[in-house]
Amino acid sequence: MDRTERFYQIDQLLQSGRAVPIERFLESLSVSRATFKRDLEYMRDRLNAPIEWDRFEGGYRYAEPSGGPAFALPGLWFNASEAHALLMMQQLLAELQPGLLGAQVRPLQARLRALLGSADHSAEEVEQRVRIVTAARRRLAVQHFETVASATLGRRRLRLAHYSRQSDETTERDVSPQQLVFYRENWYLVAWCHLRQDIRSFSIDAIVRAEPLDTAARDVERAALAEVMESGYGIFSGREVTWASLRFAPERARWVSAEVWHPQQRGRFDEAGRWVLELPYNDPRELMMEVLKHGASVEVLAPDALRDRVAAELETALDGYRRAAAARLEQDLLAQDIAAD
């Protein structure tokens, strides 16, 4: 509990109208007697709180206002997680398409606006001054999501036609849904794939067709799901975990050292001020994308296979830029020759 929150807690205890013993404050605030005394002095001297000691009842109470400066507590708003949750719920409800839940959603929206405006700021002011920006959200076929969600909760198998962006192919398979996962602004289905005989994740926006089956879904134990889906970095699953070691330049290290890429990651600064990050991964695809976005500010130290793949990707990109530059130069020379003629 920070200091401002303690002020509000003290005020709430004093609002009862009866004298409050100091032991009650210490128990509620979980602070020392000295800290409580400092809070009380601050409220009296800086916030003009009319707090007095009642020696007959052995406690503190609010005195009658003396006509001096008005007592006012400092503005208290939500913490970061509360603000994010409320604003995200509000945004998701605003994007909800008209449907069966319309009558239930409107009261929820009204309640959210009331909550956002309940901390000394109007809901309109909050909406104008605080924003949640989402990026890289892919378009989602609503009917497929409903089918997948119903089968997941109803424990029924699905027959999917799923498009693989990597291979540019669509395959059909039967799956037993296990979980729906919202990851990096997109929805995924984690399922037991009866074609591959293993756990797989499917991007729901890449589902071309989803057909519910009458067969009961095969259940996978939570521990087995966690072993596959949470053991390594990213959404791509696998049981074979490899540890990557990445080294970030000092400037980029100031950002990356504050980021959590994986719950089991390890990080340290070396003698040159570079951030060395070690983390487990199953499939290199997503980790490679994360590494490549840092450009020359990161180096893959290990394993060699990941280092070679990143280097090859950078070489391919560089060759593409060289060919494009050569083509532009050739076009410019051709244009100059035509102009000279």
C-alpha positions in Angstrom: 0.0 0.0 0.0 1.6 3.3 -1.0 1.2 6.6 0.9 -1.7 8.0 -1.0 -3.6 4.7 -0.5 -2.9 4.9 3.3 -4.4 8.4 3.4 -7.6 7.1 1.9 -7.6 4.2 4.4 -7.1 6.5 7.3 -9.9 8.7 6.0 -12.2 5.7 5.7 -11.5 4.6 9.3 -12.2 8.1 10.6 -15.4 8.5 8.7 -17.1 6.2 11.2 -17.6 9.2 13.5 -16.2 7.3 16.5 -12.7 7.7 17.9 -10.3 5.1 16.3 -7.5 3.7 18.5 -4.0 3.9 17.1 -3.7 0.0 17.2 -6.6 -0.2 14.8 -4.8 2.1 12.3 -1.5 0.1 12.7 -3.4 -3.2 12.0 -5.3 -1.9 9.0 -2.3 -0.1 7.4 0.4 -2.6 8.3 2.9 0.1 9.1 5.0 1.1 12.1 3.8 3.7 14.7 6.4 6.2 13.4 5.1 5.9 9.8 1.5 6.3 10.9 2.5 9.5 12.9 4.2 10.9 9.8 1.1 10.2 7.7 -1.1 11.9 10.3 1.1 14.9 10.4 1.2 15.2 6.6 -2.6 15.0 6.4 -3.0 17.7 9.1 -0.3 20.1 7.9 -0.4 19.6 4.1 -4.0 18.4 3.4 -5.7 20.4 6.2 -7.3 17.3 7.7 -9.1 18.2 10.9 -7.8 15.2 12.8 -7.7 15.4 16.6 -6.9 13.1 19.5 -9.8 12.3 21.8 -8.2 11.5 25.2 -11.5 10.5 26.7 -12.1 7.7 24.1 -8.5 7.0 23.5 -8.5 7.5 19.7 -8.4 9.8 16.8 -11.4 11.4 15.2 -12.4 14.2 12.8 -13.0 17.5 14.6 -15.6 20.0 13.4 -14.2 22.1 10.5 -12.7 25.3 11.9 -13.4 27.5 8.8 -9.8 27.3 7.5 -8.6 25.8 4.2 -10.8 22.9 3.0 -9.6 19.4 3.6 -9.1 17.4 0.3 -7.4 14.1 -0.3 -5.0 13.8 -3.3 -6.6 12.3 -6.4 -6.4 8.6 -6.4 -6.7 6.6 -9.7 -6.3 3.0 -10.7 -3.0 1.2 -10.7 -1.6 0.1 -14.1 -3.1 -3.4 -14.1 -6.6 -2.1 -13.1 -6.5 0.7 -15.7 -5.5 -1.8 -18.4 -8.2 -4.3 -17.5 -11.0 -1.7 -17.4 -9.9 0.0 -20.6 -9.4 -3.3 -22.4 -12.8 -4.5 -21.4 -14.3 -1.3 -22.5 -12.5 -1.5 -25.9 -13.5 -5.1 -26.5 -17.1 -4.5 -25.7 -17.2 -1.5 -28.0 -15.9 -3.7 -30.8 -18.5 -6.4 -30.1 -20.7 -7.1 -33.1 -24.5 -7.0 -32.6 -25.8 -10.3 -31.4 -27.6 -12.2 -28.7 -25.6 -10.5 -25.9 -26.7 -6.9 -26.9 -29.1 -6.5 -24.0 -26.5 -7.8 -21.5 -23.6 -5.9 -22.9 -25.2 -2.4 -22.6 -25.4 -2.5 -18.8 -21.8 -3.8 -18.7 -20.6 -0.8 -20.7 -22.5 1.6 -18.5 -21.0 0.0 -15.4 -17.5 0.2 -16.9 -18.0 3.9 -17.7 -19.2 4.4 -14.1 -16.1 2.7 -12.8 -13.7 4.7 -15.0 -15.3 7.9 -13.8 -15.4 6.9 -10.1 -11.9 8.2 -9.2 -12.1 12.0 -9.3 -12.1 12.0 -13.2 -15.0 11.8 -15.6 -15.2 8.8 -17.9 -15.0 11.2 -20.9 -11.7 12.6 -19.6 -10.3 9.1 -19.1 -11.2 8.1 -22.6 -9.7 11.2 -24.0 -6.4 11.0 -22.0 -5.7 7.3 -21.8 -5.5 5.0 -24.7 -4.8 1.3 -25.3 -3.2 0.8 -28.8 -3.2 -2.7 -30.3 -1.1 -3.8 -33.2 -0.7 -6.7 -35.6 -4.3 -8.0 -35.0 -5.4 -10.2 -37.8 -8.9 -10.4 -39.1 -10.9 -13.2 -37.6 -13.8 -15.1 -39.1 -16.5 -14.9 -36.4 -18.3 -18.1 -37.4 -15.1 -20.2 -37.1 -14.3 -18.8 -33.6 -17.8 -19.6 -32.4 -17.5 -23.1 -33.7 -14.1 -23.7 -32.2 -15.1 -22.1 -28.9 -18.3 -24.3 -28.6 -16.3 -27.4 -29.4 -13.6 -26.5 -26.9 -16.1 -25.9 -24.0 -18.4 -28.7 -25.1 -15.4 -31.2 -25.3 -16.2 -32.3 -28.9 -13.8 -33.0 -31.7 -13.4 -30.7 -34.7 -12.6 -31.3 -38.4 -10.5 -28.4 -39.5 -9.3 -27.1 -42.8 -6.3 -25.0 -41.7 -4.1 -22.8 -43.9 -0.4 -22.8 -43.2 1.2 -19.5 -44.1 4.6 -21.0 -43.9 4.0 -23.7 -46.5 1.2 -22.0 -48.3 -0.9 -25.2 -48.0 -4.3 -26.1 -46.6 -4.6 -29.4 -44.7 -7.6 -31.1 -43.3 -7.4 -32.9 -39.9 -9.4 -33.9 -36.9 -8.4 -32.3 -33.6 -9.5 -32.5 -30.0 -9.6 -28.9 -28.7 -7.9 -28.3 -25.3 -7.6 -24.5 -24.8 -8.3 -21.2 -26.5 -5.3 -18.8 -26.1 -5.3 -15.1 -26.8 -1.6 -14.3 -27.6 -0.2 -11.1 -29.0 -3.6 -9.7 -30.1 -4.6 -13.0 -31.9 -6.6 -16.1 -31.0 -5.1 -19.6 -31.2 -6.6 -23.1 -30.6 -4.4 -25.5 -28.7 -5.5 -29.0 -29.6 -4.5 -32.7 -29.8 -4.0 -33.3 -33.5 -5.1 -36.8 -34.5 -3.1 -36.5 -37.8 0.2 -35.7 -36.1 -0.6 -37.6 -32.9 0.7 -34.7 -30.8 -0.3 -31.3 -29.4 -0.4 -28.5 -31.9 -1.5 -24.8 -31.9 -3.7 -23.4 -34.7 -4.2 -19.8 -35.5 -8.0 -19.4 -35.6 -7.9 -16.7 -38.3 -6.2 -19.2 -40.6 -9.0 -21.8 -40.2 -10.7 -22.1 -43.6 -13.4 -24.5 -42.4 -14.4 -25.8 -39.0 -16.9 -28.7 -38.6 -18.0 -30.0 -35.2 -18.0 -33.8 -34.9 -20.1 -36.1 -32.7 -17.0 -37.7 -31.2 -15.9 -36.8 -27.7 -12.6 -34.9 -27.6 -9.6 -36.6 -26.2 -8.5 -34.9 -23.0 -4.8 -34.0 -22.5 -3.6 -33.6 -18.9 -2.7 -30.0 -17.9 0.8 -30.9 -17.0 1.4 -32.3 -20.6 -0.1 -29.2 -22.1 2.2 -27.0 -20.0 5.2 -29.1 -20.9 4.6 -28.5 -24.6 3.1 -24.9 -24.6 5.0 -23.2 -21.8 8.4 -24.8 -21.8 9.8 -22.6 -24.6 9.5 -19.1 -26.0 6.5 -18.2 -28.1 3.3 -19.8 -29.4 4.9 -22.6 -31.3 4.8 -25.8 -29.3 7.3 -28.6 -28.8 8.9 -30.8 -26.2 12.5 -30.5 -27.3 13.8 -27.4 -25.5 16.9 -25.6 -26.6 18.5 -22.6 -24.8 19.3 -19.5 -26.8 21.9 -17.0 -25.7 21.5 -13.4 -27.1 23.7 -10.4 -26.5 22.3 -6.9 -27.0 24.3 -3.7 -27.5 24.4 -1.3 -24.6 21.9 1.1 -26.0 19.3 -1.6 -26.8 20.1 -3.4 -23.5 18.4 -0.5 -21.6 15.1 -1.6 -23.0 15.5 -5.4 -23.3 16.9 -5.8 -19.8 13.5 -4.6 -18.5 11.5 -7.1 -20.7 10.3 -10.5 -19.8 10.5 -12.8 -22.8 10.0 -16.1 -20.9 9.4 -16.9 -17.2 12.5 -19.0 -17.0 14.8 -16.5 -18.7 18.2 -15.5 -17.2 19.9 -12.2 -17.9 23.0 -10.3 -16.9 25.1 -7.3 -17.9 28.6 -8.0 -19.1 31.7 -5.8 -18.5 30.9 -3.8 -21.6 27.4 -2.9 -20.6 25.8 -5.4 -23.0 22.7 -7.4 -21.9 23.2 -11.2 -22.2 19.8 -12.9 -22.3 19.3 -16.7 -22.1 16.0 -18.3 -22.6 14.5 -21.6 -23.7 12.7 -22.2 -27.0 11.1 -25.1 -28.9 10.7 -23.8 -32.4 13.0 -21.0 -33.7 10.5 -19.2 -36.0 9.0 -16.7 -33.6 12.3 -16.2 -31.7 14.0 -15.5 -35.0 11.4 -12.8 -35.8 12.0 -11.2 -32.4 15.8 -11.3 -32.8 15.7 -9.9 -36.4 13.7 -6.8 -35.4 16.6 -5.7 -33.3 18.9 -5.7 -36.3 22.6 -5.1 -35.7 21.9 -4.4 -32.0 21.7 -8.1 -31.1 24.0 -11.1 -31.7 23.0 -14.7 -31.3 25.8 -16.4 -29.2 24.2 -19.8 -29.0 23.2 -22.3 -30.3 25.1 -22.4 -33.6 22.0 -23.6 -35.5 20.0 -20.5 -34.4 23.0 -18.2 -35.1 23.4 -19.7 -38.6 19.7 -19.3 -39.4 19.6 -15.7 -38.3 22.8 -15.0 -40.3 21.4 -16.6 -43.4 18.2 -14.6 -43.1 20.1 -11.4 -42.8 22.3 -12.4 -45.8 19.2 -13.1 -47.8 17.7 -9.7 -46.9 21.0 -7.9 -47.7 21.1 -9.7 -51.1 17.6 -8.5 -51.8 18.5 -4.9 -51.0 21.6 -5.2 -53.2 19.6 -6.5 -56.2 17.0 -3.8 -55.7 19.8 -1.1 -55.6 21.4 -2.6 -58.8 18.0 -2.6 -60.6 17.4 1.1 -59.7 20.9 2.0 -60.8 20.3 0.2 -64.1 17.0 2.1 -64.6 18.6 5.4 -63.8 21.4 4.8 -66.4 18.8 3.7 -69.0 16.8 6.9 -68.3 20.0 9.0 -68.7 20.8 7.3 -72.0 17.3 7.9 -73.3 17.5 11.6 -72.2 20.9 12.0 -73.9 19.5 10.6 -77.2 
